[in-house]
Amino acid sequence: MKIKSFRSRLLLVFTALAGAVLLFALIAIWLATSQQSERTLERELEVSERVFAELVDVRAQQLQQAAEVLTTDFGFREAIASSDENTIISALVNHGQRIGTDLIVVQSPQGEEIAATHATQLLPPLATLTNAPVQAQFVTVNEEIFQIVTVPVRAPNLIAWATLGFAIDDDFAVLMRQLTHADITFLNQLTGTIYATSLDSEQREMMAENASNLQQRLAANDIAAHVSQYNRDSASINTEANLMIIFSTDKLEATQEFLTLQRQYIGIALATLIFAGLLATFTARKISQPITALTDAAKKLGAGDYREPVSIHRADEFGALSDAFEGMRQGIAEREQQIIFQLEHDLLTGLPNRVSIRALLKSAIESQQSGYVVLMNVARFGEVNDRFGQQVGDELLRMIAERLRAAVPKNWSVGHLGGDEFVLVGKRQSEPQVNALIVSLKTELSLPWWLEETSYMLDFHAGYLAYPHAADDADSILRRAQLCARQAKRASVFAVAYSQGMDEQYLRRLQIVQSLPSAVREQRLQLHFQPKLSCQTGQVLGVEALLRWRDEQLGVVRPDEFIPLAEQTGEIQRLTRWVCGAALDQLQLWHEQGLQLSLAINLSALDLQWSELVAFVTDSAKQRGLSPAWITLEVTESAVMVDPEQAISRLQELREVGFKIAIDDYGTGYASLAQLKRLPADELKLDRSFIQHIASIPEDETIVRSTILLAHELKLTTVAEGIEEDSAWQVLKQLGCDTVQGYYFSRPLAAAQFEEWLDNYQRESRHG
């Protein structure tokens, strides 16, 4: 498992370091003590061997002194000289009992036995000992081992050799063990016979059974041993050549003190390690405390909590880091407050912005608080910016904010949604209180706005509603308040209160915007055709293509509903492409059927700004084999006035190709006579508002008469639309109008219905 905590890592490092040092020292001491115990054990065995040798030498000297006492005895020498065997034996027995010897042998100088306690030939021929020093050796006699010494018997010449020996048994071995501190074993290596030993029966049996590979067996049983062949000159003396004297000791017992020392050191090491761990824990905690504090502070900063200061009172680097961290916290807190303020407030006016207002409304709704929202906008504020500059506009917005702050009660919140829109939110307000506020605001905002000794007159429109009665979410509240403000602007009043159903039109427009792209892609639109007739003869001259849309959910959608929305959403060019293609396809079919009809297609203001318009309609007509002269492109007067220069240039290009140009809805826009003179037009269409009541309203007749005269003077053909009665047609005939269209003749029809209508109309005309 990966350790992530710094304190745990530090503790682990300290503990591991201390443990490594202790382990290294423990291994070193273990090796040293083990080696030292081996050396000590070896030296102790060597010392035991030397002590044994010295004890044997002392015993040999004692034996020699006892033998010399016997050999210097006059009676003993006389008995040997006279060969008095009984006297010799008596002397040997008495002397042996007195000095405690177990073996006595007297031999002639030639090696013949004179008297002996054991019937054994012990010595080689006398020729080998005549000049030899007196020696103490170990010999075996009848499965027993003896330490012997041989001395000459002189009277005064050599008359005999006397050999005295002490028996070597288990008691002797135990005694030697007590004196040498090592177990001693006398073993015949060849036969495995143990003559004497200080070992217990189990170890005695083990040695006897493994005499041939004794060293390996002893090592396997953790027994340290030295093996000595004490009879170093076995060739000159008839002693046991295979006799081994084994000095041994149990390694565990011999090294017990070292093992105790090692265990003590292990205990000391463990205690030291525990102490080091505790010390490391304390040290790691002391070191990690400021880091932990800084980490906690960093987490709080990451979570957006800047309230608690970072204070670590130390004079070291951690203290300096804490001071730097505290400075960073204060700086971040200040910048956070600035960011939050900028996020929730309008930088220009300092008022709460849309984000704050939405949060305020959401909180009020969630806490089930009721209240009112008043939304105001400045009428034609864009014109103020255009005429007087952005700086003046910004300063006026700041002045509006200040005046609103001063005008509204303290229990109302004032916000700036952006642009020229301001909003007031009042919690727990009644309808009379809101009405009083509206009256107060109307009076206050109607006062002049003085800026650098210049007075500006600003008009305001307001919409207000109650929440959550009128709407139960912030977006709906603000949207419906905006609808009310726009309604106030259209009605030219200061304020309009929300009533149920006011936003249905908005929702319908929203659905139209969402459905229009798919309707164009899936070709769910239709073209209807309304006939255009000669005003004087009633002959059908052509048709005007009119777009129709019937949606499953929206029902019938009028062109004046979706055309402006198509322009706003950028779908108008795709719509124009489809209309031109479908209309020209139908015109081509009619021409192939022998119906020589002209076709009028409506263009929008954005179509005139489309750089590919001329190429598109020209190619579309050419692909279908249609002459542009049969095609009239209608544009409204207001569409031309959006950008007159570009519109005139685009229309001139179309006219040069051969298309006819018609100015639609003439008289409802802002075109001047000078601009009309410049327009590259062929037709002038009189708006239905002047035609519908032309037979009953003299003023309308006067306007139409003057317009027809003006158009004819400018070489323009006049077209009157919206004819619903025969009386209107008759007046237009008298006034000299060229072309007419309207419901009096036919409403817009689908292609098949139009063909049926045309056939019936022409049949009736021939019979009429």
Beta strands, then each sheet from edge to edge (+ up, - down):
strand 1: 103-107
strand 2: 113-116
strand 3: 136-141
strand 4: 144-154
strand 5: 158-168
strand 6: 183-188
strand 7: 194-197
strand 8: 223-228
strand 9: 243-250
strand 10: 371-378
strand 11: 412-418
strand 12: 421-427
strand 13: 449-451
strand 14: 454-456
strand 15: 460-467
strand 16: 495-497
strand 17: 525-534
strand 18: 540-551
strand 19: 555-557
strand 20: 598-603
strand 21: 631-636
strand 22: 660-666
strand 23: 683-686
strand 24: 717-721
strand 25: 739-741
sheet 1: 2+ 1- 5+ 4- 3+
sheet 2: 7+ 6- 9+ 8-
sheet 3: 11+ 12- 10+ 15- 16-
sheet 4: 13+ 14-
sheet 5: 19+ 18- 17+ 25- 24- 23- 22- 21- 20-
end
